[in-house]
Amino acid sequence: MLSDLAWLPKAPADFRERVRALRAEVAAPADGLYERALTLATTALDENQLGQLSKVVAELAASPKAPPQFSKVKLGLLGDGTLSLLSPVIAGSGVRHGLLLEAIQGDYGSAVQQAMDPGSSLHAAGLDMLLVATDARSLGLNRSAESLETADRRVAAAFAQIKLIVEGLKPAVAAAVMVQTIVPPIEPLFGSFDRVEKTSGYAMVAELNDRLRDWAAEGAVVLVDIARLAGTIGLERWDAPGHWHASKLPFAPEMAPVYGDVIARTVASLRGRARKCLVLDLDNTLWGGVIGDDGVAGIALGQGSAAGEAFLEIQQTALELRRRGVVLAVCSKNEEAAALLPFREHPEMVLKEDHIAVFQANWTDKAANLKAIAETLNIGVDALVFLDDNPAERAQVRRELPVVAVPELPEEPSLYPRLLMAAGYFEAVAFTQDDRDRAAMYQANAARAAAVQASGDLDSYLASLDMVCTIRPVDAVTRPRVAQLINKSNQFNLTTRRYTEAQVEAAEADPRRHASQIRLVDKFGDNGIICVLIADRAGDAWEIDTWLMSCRVLGRRVQEAALAHLAGAARADGAKKLVGRYIPSPKNAMVREHYAKLGFTQTSETVEGETTWELDLAAYEAPSLPMVIDDLGAQPLAAAS
């Protein structure tokens, strides 16, 4: 299931012709090229097909006319094995995750040297991200140690080597460094006792992976758990000694597509492209049978039957996803009153009505309803995953909305949860309390949307929300969420500069920088941290390096509160003006006039569309806002050293 990408439909028979057609379009892309590329990539492609698609990626990445929906990423590959064989697979897989991914591999067998040499090609490549892909055989952990002391030394040396590579190249990487876990050796020395005996290769690899896990938990690196992937598929299928000896390929060639997809989905998550909402069909998806025909008593659901327990497991999976922050919605062809009956009356329903943020049960086509769900939640249609047992409905949504993720489902409902989770639509690279609360936040947002429609008067509506805007300096507690927002926010982001958690920490500690975060609470709930501000002190001016906001709070006048905070802090520090920049990106056109709307004066514009703006602090007056402002972050800063 995992190794053959079973959640994706089969590749089309005319794949080669479609690839050729895409390549022919690169010079003068027509409307819909992104969707056509996505449709082709969102199929179960083998190693050769991914290689063909990677050629389209290379040409699009080099083209100034590439569709703006793609996110361009330069990914460095460094480690053990013949990485050049993996670059096309990773690049081809990236298309299905909305990436134009240029994979730049280091030379074989010289990872440490290239990392430590400031003049190496990887240092000069302008990398956005780096993947360190090491192997137990090259690290000396595939054979047992003669003593416990030797085992400890080997593990310490292997960890030190990986850290040396990471620290050496980190200054040359703009965003994140990913590190793979190590696949353990398959051949047992002691049998089951391998896990206990610390001198075994299996135990040494487990110890190293524990150290990598703890390192990632500190925020220094992003973990890609290839060891778990290999174990899930089966180490016997994953490991191919002949290919290692012949070409230093670290796994069997048929594992390359799933490996490439896992790397690409992790990069996509770092770019803020993980999905946010699971949309559920009802009949024969959440329960067996048709509620309109069978009634509450007649549907298959709950303990006592294999079918009923299978559908119960689907609901449990959806509820688990909600607990980790995935928004749940319903999209069903049904009478709404009938569709709601199981939620309200069936004693074994795990999912309840209040778990569902948007409930669309009608006879409108499902593509239209999915658009309505995204609009209600104020998220992109490309943030949706649609789970539906009906192949005709899946095909219609894929045809009408290629950006929606639609997993292919087998005949057997008991396999739905495994397939959904294997697809990695909700891949996470960090997890905070705000993430855990996200589903409730979006659900509250849907309630707000309904409230503003009912009100008809925006000012009255905003006043009725009882908003409290809390502004604080970034600190150790909020740092992980701030770093996550910096790397995920694309639309309301004036510069789209990306910083690691360590770089955010450095900004906090730097007396020449001002780093603040803003949280918004209202009568519907806590929106979490929804704004990040980083400004640099430069003489009599403060230059705004980073200004981003969550689209969940658009129209709530939070940007005016943010400006009042920045103006107050800068003025207290003796500054005469604020300087802001808008750097255009494929997704941030919505903030092109941000500074103009706030009263800044434009001072320059480049041919690329980058604009510079200034605000005279002497003339600035903070507005009266329909919220309580709790601001402890606008304290005068210490003198710059």
C-alpha positions in Angstrom: 0.0 0.0 0.0 2.7 2.5 1.0 5.4 1.5 -1.5 3.0 1.6 -4.5 1.4 5.0 -3.5 -2.1 3.3 -3.3 -3.8 6.5 -2.3 -3.2 7.9 -5.8 -5.1 6.9 -9.0 -3.1 5.0 -11.6 -0.9 7.0 -14.0 -2.6 7.7 -17.4 -1.7 5.5 -20.3 -0.7 8.6 -22.3 1.7 9.8 -19.6 4.6 10.4 -22.0 2.5 12.5 -24.4 1.2 14.6 -21.5 4.7 15.2 -20.3 5.8 16.3 -23.8 2.8 18.6 -23.9 3.8 20.2 -20.6 7.3 20.7 -21.8 6.1 22.4 -24.9 4.2 24.9 -22.9 7.1 26.0 -20.7 8.2 28.8 -22.9 4.7 30.3 -23.1 2.5 28.8 -20.4 -1.2 28.8 -21.0 -3.9 29.2 -18.3 -4.3 26.0 -16.4 -0.8 24.7 -16.7 -0.4 24.4 -12.9 -3.6 22.4 -12.7 -2.6 20.1 -15.7 0.8 19.5 -14.1 -0.8 18.8 -10.7 -3.4 16.4 -12.3 -0.6 14.4 -13.9 1.7 14.4 -10.8 -1.2 13.3 -8.5 -1.1 9.8 -9.9 1.0 6.8 -8.8 4.2 7.4 -10.8 7.1 5.0 -10.9 10.8 6.0 -10.8 11.1 6.5 -14.5 7.9 8.6 -14.8 9.0 10.8 -11.9 12.3 11.3 -13.7 10.5 12.5 -16.8 8.4 14.9 -14.8 11.5 16.2 -13.1 12.6 17.5 -16.6 9.5 19.6 -16.7 10.3 20.9 -13.2 13.8 21.9 -14.2 12.5 23.9 -17.2 9.7 25.5 -15.3 12.0 26.5 -12.4 14.3 28.3 -14.9 11.4 30.0 -16.6 10.3 33.5 -15.6 6.8 32.6 -16.7 6.4 29.6 -14.4 2.8 29.5 -12.9 2.9 31.5 -9.6 1.0 28.8 -7.7 4.2 26.8 -7.6 6.6 27.3 -4.7 10.2 27.2 -5.9 12.7 25.5 -3.6 16.4 24.7 -3.9 17.1 21.6 -1.9 20.6 20.5 -1.1 21.2 16.7 -0.7 24.1 15.6 1.3 25.0 12.3 2.9 25.8 8.7 2.0 24.9 6.8 -1.1 24.4 7.8 -4.7 22.2 10.8 -4.2 22.1 11.7 -7.9 19.7 8.7 -8.4 17.3 10.3 -5.9 17.3 13.9 -7.1 14.8 13.3 -10.1 12.5 11.3 -7.9 12.3 14.0 -5.3 11.9 16.8 -7.9 9.1 14.8 -9.7 7.3 14.1 -6.5 7.4 17.7 -5.6 5.0 18.7 -8.3 2.1 16.8 -6.6 2.8 19.0 -3.6 2.9 22.3 -5.5 6.7 22.6 -5.6 9.2 23.4 -8.3 11.9 21.6 -6.4 15.5 21.8 -7.6 17.5 19.1 -5.9 21.2 19.8 -5.8 23.3 16.9 -4.6 26.7 16.9 -3.0 29.5 14.7 -4.3 29.6 11.1 -3.2 31.6 10.3 -0.1 32.6 13.8 0.9 29.7 15.2 2.9 31.8 16.5 5.8 34.4 18.1 3.5 31.7 19.9 1.5 29.9 21.1 4.6 33.0 22.5 6.2 34.4 24.1 3.0 32.9 27.6 2.6 33.9 27.5 -1.1 32.0 24.3 -1.9 29.3 24.2 -4.5 26.6 23.6 -1.9 27.7 26.7 0.0 27.4 28.8 -3.1 24.1 27.3 -4.4 21.7 29.6 -2.5 19.9 26.7 -0.8 16.5 27.1 0.7 16.6 23.8 2.5 19.1 20.9 3.1 18.5 17.2 3.5 21.1 15.2 5.3 20.6 11.5 4.3 23.1 9.2 6.1 23.2 5.4 6.3 24.1 2.9 9.0 26.7 1.3 6.8 28.6 4.5 6.2 28.3 5.5 9.8 29.8 2.2 11.0 26.7 1.2 12.8 25.7 -1.9 10.8 28.1 -4.1 12.7 28.2 -4.9 16.4 30.7 -3.3 18.7 33.2 -5.4 20.8 32.3 -3.5 24.0 29.8 -1.1 25.5 32.4 1.6 25.5 33.0 1.1 21.8 29.3 1.1 21.0 28.9 4.5 22.9 31.9 5.9 21.0 30.5 4.8 17.6 27.1 6.4 18.3 28.7 9.6 19.6 30.9 9.7 16.6 28.0 9.2 14.2 25.9 11.9 15.9 28.9 14.3 15.9 29.4 13.7 12.2 25.8 14.5 11.3 26.0 17.6 13.5 29.2 18.7 11.9 27.5 18.5 8.4 24.5 20.4 9.6 26.4 23.1 11.5 28.8 23.5 8.6 26.2 24.1 6.0 23.6 25.9 8.1 24.8 29.4 7.4 24.3 28.7 3.7 20.7 27.5 4.1 17.9 30.1 4.1 15.2 28.1 5.8 15.3 24.6 7.3 17.7 21.6 7.6 16.1 18.2 7.4 17.8 15.1 8.9 16.8 11.5 8.1 16.5 8.9 10.8 18.7 5.9 10.2 17.3 2.6 8.9 18.5 -0.2 11.2 20.4 -3.3 9.8 18.0 -6.1 9.0 20.3 -9.1 9.8 19.9 -10.1 13.5 23.0 -10.9 15.5 21.2 -11.9 18.8 17.7 -12.3 17.4 15.1 -10.6 19.6 17.9 -9.7 22.1 19.3 -7.2 19.6 17.0 -4.6 21.0 18.4 -5.2 24.5 22.1 -5.7 23.8 23.5 -2.2 23.4 26.5 -3.4 21.3 24.3 -4.7 18.5 24.0 -2.7 15.3 20.2 -2.5 15.8 20.6 -1.0 19.3 23.2 1.5 18.2 21.0 2.8 15.4 18.1 3.0 17.8 20.3 5.1 20.2 21.4 7.4 17.4 17.8 7.9 16.2 16.8 8.8 19.8 19.5 11.5 19.8 18.3 12.8 16.4 14.7 12.9 17.8 15.8 14.9 20.8 17.8 17.3 18.6 14.8 17.9 16.4 12.6 18.4 19.5 14.9 21.4 20.4 14.0 23.0 17.0 17.5 22.7 15.6 16.6 20.4 12.7 13.5 18.9 11.1 13.3 15.1 11.4 12.3 13.0 8.4 11.5 9.5 9.8 12.8 7.3 7.0 13.4 4.5 9.6 9.7 4.4 10.4 8.8 4.4 6.7 11.2 1.5 6.0 9.8 -0.4 9.0 6.2 0.2 8.0 6.9 -1.1 4.5 9.1 -3.9 5.8 12.9 -3.9 6.1 13.2 -7.0 3.9 11.5 -5.2 1.0 13.2 -1.9 1.8 16.8 -3.0 2.0 18.5 -4.3 -1.2 22.2 -5.3 -0.5 22.9 -5.9 -4.2 22.0 -2.3 -5.1 24.0 -0.9 -2.2 27.1 -2.9 -3.4 26.6 -2.0 -7.0 25.6 1.6 -6.9 25.4 2.7 -3.2 21.6 3.1 -3.6 20.4 3.0 0.1 17.2 1.1 -0.7 15.5 -1.0 -3.3 14.8 1.0 -6.5 11.1 0.3 -6.2 11.0 2.3 -2.9 12.2 5.5 -4.7 8.7 6.9 -5.4 7.5 6.7 -1.8 10.8 8.0 -0.5 10.6 10.9 -2.9 7.0 11.6 -1.9 7.9 11.7 1.9 10.8 14.1 1.3 8.6 16.3 -1.0 5.7 16.4 1.5 8.0 17.4 4.3 9.4 20.3 2.1 5.8 21.2 1.3 4.9 21.3 5.0 7.9 23.6 5.7 6.6 25.8 2.9 3.2 26.0 4.6 1.5 23.7 2.0 0.2 21.0 4.3 -3.5 20.5 4.1 -5.8 22.0 6.8 -9.2 20.5 6.4 -10.6 17.0 6.0 -13.9 17.0 4.2 -16.0 13.9 4.7 -18.7 12.3 2.7 -21.4 10.5 4.8 -23.2 7.5 3.3 -20.8 4.5 3.0 -17.9 6.7 4.2 -18.8 7.5 7.8 -21.3 4.7 8.1 -22.5 1.8 6.0 -25.7 2.3 4.0 -27.7 5.3 2.9 -29.3 7.3 5.8 -32.1 8.5 3.6 -33.2 5.0 2.8 -32.0 2.9 5.8 -32.7 5.3 8.6 -30.7 5.6 11.8 -31.4 2.1 12.9 -30.5 0.6 9.5 -27.0 2.0 8.9 -23.9 -0.1 9.8 -22.0 1.6 12.6 -20.5 0.6 15.9 -19.4 -2.5 17.8 -20.8 -6.0 17.1 -20.1 -6.2 13.3 -17.0 -6.0 11.2 -18.5 -3.4 8.9 -19.8 -1.3 11.8 -16.4 -1.4 13.5 -14.7 -0.4 10.3 -16.8 2.7 9.9 -16.3 3.5 13.6 -12.5 3.4 13.0 -12.9 5.9 10.2 -14.7 8.3 12.6 -12.0 7.7 15.3 -9.3 8.6 12.8 -11.1 11.8 11.8 -11.6 12.7 15.4 -7.9 12.1 16.1 -7.0 14.4 13.2 -9.3 17.1 14.7 -7.5 16.8 18.1 -4.3 17.6 16.4 -5.8 20.7 14.6 -7.2 19.4 11.3 -10.5 21.1 10.6 -13.4 18.7 9.8 -16.2 19.5 7.3 -19.0 17.5 5.7 -19.9 17.4 2.0 -22.7 15.0 1.2 -25.5 14.7 -1.4 -28.3 14.4 1.1 -31.2 16.1 2.7 -29.7 18.1 5.5 -32.2 16.9 8.1 -31.6 13.3 7.2 -27.8 13.7 7.2 -27.8 15.2 10.7 -29.8 12.4 12.2 -26.9 10.0 12.9 -24.9 12.8 14.5 -27.8 13.6 16.8 -29.5 10.2 17.4 -27.1 7.3 16.7 -25.7 6.1 20.1 -22.4 4.9 18.5 -21.5 8.0 16.5 -18.0 9.1 17.6 -18.2 12.3 15.5 -20.7 14.8 16.8 -22.3 17.8 15.2 -20.1 20.2 17.1 -16.9 18.5 15.7 -17.9 19.7 12.2 -16.9 23.2 11.2 -19.0 23.4 8.0 -21.9 21.0 7.2 -22.9 21.0 3.5 -25.6 18.4 2.9 -27.6 19.2 -0.3 -28.0 18.1 -3.9 -25.5 20.6 -5.3 -22.5 19.1 -7.0 -19.6 18.3 -4.6 -17.0 20.6 -6.3 -19.3 23.6 -5.8 -19.9 22.6 -2.2 -16.1 22.2 -1.6 -15.6 25.7 -2.8 -18.3 26.9 -0.4 -16.6 25.1 2.5 -13.2 26.7 1.7 -14.8 30.2 1.4 -16.7 29.8 4.7 -13.4 28.7 6.5 -11.5 31.5 4.7 -8.9 29.0 3.4 -7.7 28.0 0.0 -9.4 25.2 -1.9 -5.9 23.7 -2.1 -6.1 23.2 1.7 -8.8 20.6 1.4 -8.7 16.8 1.5 -11.9 15.1 0.3 -12.7 11.5 1.5 -15.5 9.9 -0.5 -16.2 6.2 -1.2 -17.8 7.0 -4.6 -15.4 6.8 -7.5 -17.6 8.9 -9.7 -17.7 11.7 -7.1 -13.9 11.5 -6.7 -13.4 11.7 -10.4 -15.7 14.7 -10.7 -13.9 16.6 -7.9 -10.5 15.8 -9.4 -11.7 17.0 -12.8 -13.3 20.2 -11.5 -10.9 21.0 -8.7 -7.4 19.5 -9.3 -6.0 21.3 -6.3 -8.2 19.4 -3.9 -6.5 16.2 -2.5 -8.8 13.3 -3.3 -7.4 9.9 -2.0 -8.2 6.8 -4.0 -10.1 4.4 -1.8 -10.2 0.6 -1.9 -13.4 -1.5 -1.8 -12.7 -2.4 1.9 -13.7 0.4 4.3 -11.4 -0.9 7.0 -8.5 0.3 4.9 -9.7 3.9 4.6 -7.9 5.2 7.7 -4.6 3.5 6.8 -4.7 4.9 3.2 -5.7 8.4 4.4 -2.9 8.6 6.9 -0.3 7.0 4.6 -0.8 9.8 2.1 0.7 12.4 4.4 -1.7 15.2 3.5 -1.4 16.6 7.0 2.4 16.2 7.4 3.7 18.2 10.4 7.2 19.5 11.0 6.3 21.1 14.4 3.4 21.0 16.8 2.3 23.7 19.2 -0.8 24.3 21.3 -2.0 26.7 18.6 -1.9 23.8 16.2 -3.9 21.7 18.6 -6.5 24.4 18.9 -6.7 25.2 15.1 -9.8 23.1 14.4 -11.7 24.9 17.1 -10.4 28.3 15.8 -11.6 27.7 12.3 -14.9 26.4 13.6 -15.3 29.7 15.5 -14.3 31.5 12.3 -17.2 29.9 10.5 -19.5 31.1 13.3 -18.0 34.6 12.9 -18.8 34.5 9.2 -22.3 33.6 9.9 -22.5 36.4 12.5 -21.3 39.1 10.2 -23.8 38.0 7.5 -26.6 38.2 10.1 -25.4 41.6 11.3 -25.0 43.3 7.9 -23.1 46.1 9.6 -19.3 45.5 9.9 -18.7 48.1 12.6 -21.4 46.8 14.8 -20.3 43.3 14.2 -16.7 44.0 15.2 -17.8 45.8 18.3 -20.0 42.9 19.2 -17.0 40.5 19.1 -15.5 41.7 22.4 -12.0 41.4 21.0 -8.9 41.5 23.1 -5.6 42.0 21.2 -2.6 41.0 23.2 0.9 42.1 22.1 4.0 40.7 23.6 7.7 40.2 22.8 8.5 36.8 21.2 9.9 34.5 23.9 10.9 30.9 24.5 7.3 29.8 24.9 5.9 31.5 21.7 9.1 31.0 19.6 8.1 27.6 18.0 4.8 29.0 16.8 6.3 32.2 15.6 8.9 30.3 13.6 6.2 28.1 12.2 4.1 31.1 11.1 7.2 32.7 9.5 7.8 29.6 7.4 4.2 28.9 6.6 2.5 32.3 6.0 2.4 33.1 2.3 -0.5 35.5 1.6 -0.5 38.2 4.2 3.3 38.4 4.4 5.0 41.5 3.2 8.4 40.1 2.6 8.0 36.3 2.9 11.4 36.1 4.5 11.9 32.7 6.2 13.7 32.2 9.6 14.5 29.1 11.5 13.6 28.8 15.2 17.3 29.5 16.0 17.2 32.7 13.9 14.1 33.8 15.7 15.8 33.3 19.0 18.7 35.3 17.8 16.4 38.1 16.8 14.8 38.1 20.3 18.3 38.5 21.9 19.6 41.1 19.5 19.2 44.6 21.0 19.1 46.0 17.4 16.0 44.1 16.6 12.4 44.2 17.8 10.4 41.0 17.7 6.7 40.9 18.7 3.8 38.5 18.4 0.1 39.3 18.6 -2.7 37.1 19.8 -6.4 37.8 19.3 -9.2 36.5 21.5 -13.0 37.2 21.1 -16.3 35.9 22.3 -16.1 32.9 19.9 -12.7 31.8 21.2 -8.9 32.2 21.0 -7.5 32.7 17.5 -4.0 32.0 18.8 -0.9 33.9 17.6 -2.0 35.6 14.4 0.7 38.2 13.7 4.5 38.4 13.8 6.5 41.6 13.6 10.3 41.9 13.3 11.8 45.4 12.9 15.4 46.6 12.7 16.7 49.8 14.3 18.6 51.8 11.7 19.5 55.3 12.9 16.4 57.5 13.2 14.3 54.9 11.4 12.9 51.5 12.2 12.9 49.2 9.2 10.1 46.5 9.2 11.8 43.3 8.2 8.9 40.9 8.7 5.1 41.6 9.0 2.8 38.7 8.6 -0.7 37.9 9.7 -3.0 34.9 9.6 -5.8 35.3 7.0 -8.2 34.1 9.7 -8.4 37.6 11.1 -8.7 39.6 7.9 -11.1 42.5 8.2 -10.7 42.6 12.0 -8.4 45.8 12.0 -5.6 43.9 13.7 -3.1 45.4 11.2 -3.9 48.8 12.6 -3.3 47.6 16.2 0.0 46.2 14.9 1.0 49.5 13.4 0.1 51.4 16.6 2.4 49.0 18.5 5.3 49.4 16.1 4.9 53.2 16.0 4.7 53.5 19.7 7.8 51.3 20.2 9.8 53.1 17.6 8.8 56.6 18.8 9.8 55.6 22.4 13.1 54.5 21.0 13.7 57.9 19.4 12.9 57.0 15.8 11.5 59.5 13.5 10.0 57.1 10.9 9.0 53.6 10.0 10.2 52.1 6.8 8.4 49.1 5.2 9.0 47.0 2.2 6.7 45.0 0.0 8.5 42.2 -1.8 6.1 40.5 -4.3 5.8 36.7 -4.3 3.5 34.4 -6.2 1.0 34.4 -3.3 1.2 37.8 -1.5 -0.5 40.1 -4.0 -3.3 40.7 -1.4 -0.9 43.0 0.6 0.5 45.0 -2.3 -1.3 48.1 -1.0 -0.9 47.3 2.7 1.3 50.2 3.5 -0.7 52.6 1.4 -3.9 51.7 3.2 -2.1 52.4 6.6 -1.0 55.9 5.6 2.6 55.2 4.5 4.1 57.2 1.6 5.8 55.2 -1.2 9.4 56.2 -1.8 10.7 53.8 -4.4 9.8 50.9 -6.7 12.0 48.4 -8.5 11.4 46.8 -11.9 10.6 43.6 -10.1 7.7 45.3 -8.3 9.4 45.7 -4.9 8.2 48.9 -3.2 9.5 50.9 -0.2 7.3 53.0 2.1 7.8 55.4 4.9 5.6 56.7 7.8 6.4 60.0 9.5 6.0 59.1 13.2 5.5 62.8 14.2 2.3 62.9 12.1 1.0 59.5 13.0 -2.0 59.2 15.4 -3.1 55.8 16.7 -6.7 55.1 15.7 -9.6 54.1 18.0 -10.1 50.4 17.5 -13.1 48.1 18.3 -11.0 46.0 20.7 -9.1 46.0 24.0 -5.4 46.4 23.3 -3.2 44.7 25.9 0.3 45.8 24.8 3.4 45.2 27.0 5.7 44.8 23.9 6.1 48.5 23.1 8.7 49.2 25.8 11.7 51.3 24.9 14.6 49.2 23.8 18.1 49.2 25.4 20.7 51.3 23.5 22.2 49.4 20.6 25.6 48.1 21.2 
